[in-house]
Amino acid sequence: MKLNHNSGLMGKIPKELELLVELSYNMWFSWNENATRLFREIDSQSWEQAGHNPVKMLMEMNDRILYEKAQDEQFLKLYRKVSKEWEDYQRQITWFDRNFPEHTDKQIAYFSAEFGFHESLPIYSGGLGVLAGDHTKSASDLGLPFIGVGLLYKKGYFQQKIDSQGRQHADLHQYEFNKLPIREVLVGGEELIVPVELPGRQAHLKVWGVAVGRVHVLLLDADIAPNSEWDRDLTAQLYGGNQETRISQELMLGIGGIRALRALNIHPQVYHMNEGHSAFISMERLREMAAAGLPFPASVEAIRSNTIFTTHTPVPAGHDVFPIELMDRYFGVMYGSLGTSRDDILALGQLSDKTNFNMTFLAMNTSGFHNGVSKLHGKISRQMFQSFFGGLPVHEVPVDYVTNGVHLETWMAPEMKLLLDEYLTKSWRNASAQEWQNIGLIPNEKFWNVRKLLKEKLIALARKNLIEQKLRNGAGDAAVEAVNNYLDPRALTIGFARRFATYKRANLLFQDIDRMKRILSDPKRPVQLIFAGKAHPADYPGQELIREIYRITQMPEFAGKVVLLENYDMNMARYLVQGVDVWLNNPRRPMEASGTSGQKAALNGGINFSVLDGWWEEGYTDRNGWAITSQYDADWKAQEKQEVESLYKVLENEIIPLYYSSDNRDLHDRWITKAKTSMIMLSPVYNTSRMVMDYTMKFYTPAMARAERFKQNRYELAVRVADFKAFLRIHWHQVKIMSLWDWTGESAAEINDSGERIKQIKVIVKYGTVWYKDSVVEALYFSEQDGDWSPVKVPLRHVYDHGEGIHEFAGWIPVHLKHQDHYSVRVRPVSGDFAHPFELPLMTSSR
Ligand SMILES: *Cc1c(COP(=O)(O)O)cnc(C)c1O
């Protein structure tokens, strides 16, 4: 890909330091600690002023400083070191090269409405964006042929200010694109602009590119001259505006995104939709296929063959839904060009409700691979999509999971990296589990020194943040001065930072405020709490929570012990996850699809204390952290009460005593053991390197193979699968189970190889015009193991053809099973060309 190198930095950087230009336009600097240090060492004050944005810093910098640096031997040494690391990074043979040499010429396109790479590029709001950023970084590390597609928001996400009443103010800042670490994408020397149709007009999107290590992410921007003022504002803000803004943005991301790729002659083999926001990519791909003459049903099969949909939302209410009237206005012009009727197109986004169009259904219907983002969320998603799959038993709903992770090199403190480098071989950076074991070899004192340093840095940042708040809010000198004594570097420090969404229950700790006062006011065992987070400007209950926490911070008993920092972003997140002793998370289960901030804390020796939701449900053991528990079948109110009690109990009886288990405040051996165990157990698993490998092996490479098969001979297989499905949809009703025998008498029982007593069952199925080989006949029952009921499927063998489409099948099942009560027999369609066994919602069951 060609990016415009003719930036404002040309001619400004001395020849001796020319690589600074490339480095400042590549997000690699944000996770290579030496590269970050290089920029900081040019001038730390300018670095802070520029918001850690190297492009802005260099552009606004006095030339003299740069020329001095070009003569500074100390600086040049670091510069050469970074140059070498950058070269090595680009050259190394990657995991993907080694394992999938046959696929290195392919491409994976990854679509997301937000990307969180670094604080210098504010096009993210929270977890979803940071995940997309971390995914992209690991895709680069692992050498995936990967390209991201997103939107460029000129006002980004809002900056948060908290006033003296605890009210949140959302400040919008207009970014100058020419000072962001992004560049224009060029085609034939010209900037790339792609058109999209909006109601009654055409809008144009300019394509920018951000380099992330070895890979690129395209960012689309509507703020260009041919567009009306109105249209130019459509991409102004992430998650801003109303339904119209939302549908316009999603249309731009989906339709515009595909067009941008095509303009660059990129025809990916795999399309990954990170959440339903980008599902309109399917509309544009269907249009392309219709234009190439493929019938609509075959087009749907073709795009399903290589599309992956990752859902992040555990509740239906969280999904994007547009009224049909809005769809008609925005997609009316497109209806005629997909080779089918309006109703068929709308049906892609509908289930029973015909008045709305649901982006999640569009994503599900046009993807062959679906997944949630943790083991528990996979299960919750299967429940949520059960009706989508025609009431299939929950455990069979074809929604898989890949547990989220975090990018190691982004989230681990440089000080901790150095410590690991000292005691471990470099392979810890590849998340090798073996190597992490050796963290046990690090002397406790050294480990604790790093932990202390990180906590001190966090406290310094917190005080600075609070002083800024106070000064702006007109506090008196004494009040401002007092902040310098806020937070004790030796106290047990608990962090709680995330979006202020109500389900995350930031106020849970304060349900019994007197108890909390007692806990925090023990002079021998001090405990303190740091809160941070934004609430969406339209989320009033979320903002009310901010006010509640703020009021608590103002109570005399909590002054300096409970603080609320403003403007949580990736920079602050780094300080928090690196500096706290305990990372607290207490969402209403199972609302947290995964959560990732706790994984960042674990990387740095912080210990998790959380509700068993999202990733913590699978990551937790009593050796590596603490759980807030309750009875999950209780009603929400009762459950919350139990969780509050659990929270206090664990805090009082376990966490605080463990931290202060020695009289000497500088000795925390037992605590350190737990922190190290948590690092050893969690870090090699809950990182994006493991996650992107999972995506590659579960979805990307199978999708590449499917795409290839479906595409051959002008999509012959896509046509065949579509015809096959259409035929079965019409004729399946003829399939009937005519009779079923099982031999219940004891005398009929036999003993199988594993010593189980089994009996034979026989089934006669009438098929009509359906070919029996296009089906499987199976017995289904549940077996209990360790208190978990898991399904067992026993395929029945074809034993006799009775003629006239009537066939007999037989098999063996445990003797105690009674038909209807314990087991059933079912017939379902089967095809080696299906992505999963339940592509068709057709099934005939004996029950
Ligand atoms: C990691 C991160 C998140 C995600 O946190 P959760 O655990 O999902 O709540 C949100 N915002 C920022 C700035 C982050 O760095």
The ligand as an ORCA input file, in Angstrom:
! r2SCAN-3c Opt
* xyz 0 1
  C      -8.472     -2.119     28.471
  C      -9.291     -0.905     28.417
  C     -10.679     -0.993     28.495
  C     -11.408     -2.300     28.653
  O     -11.635     -2.556     29.990
  P     -12.702     -3.599     30.529
  O     -11.973     -4.573     31.335
  O     -13.346     -4.242     29.338
  O     -13.671     -2.795     31.307
  C     -11.426      0.180     28.450
  N     -10.829      1.372     28.311
  C      -9.498      1.500     28.229
  C      -8.898      2.852     28.059
  C      -8.679      0.367     28.267
  O      -7.363      0.490     28.172
*
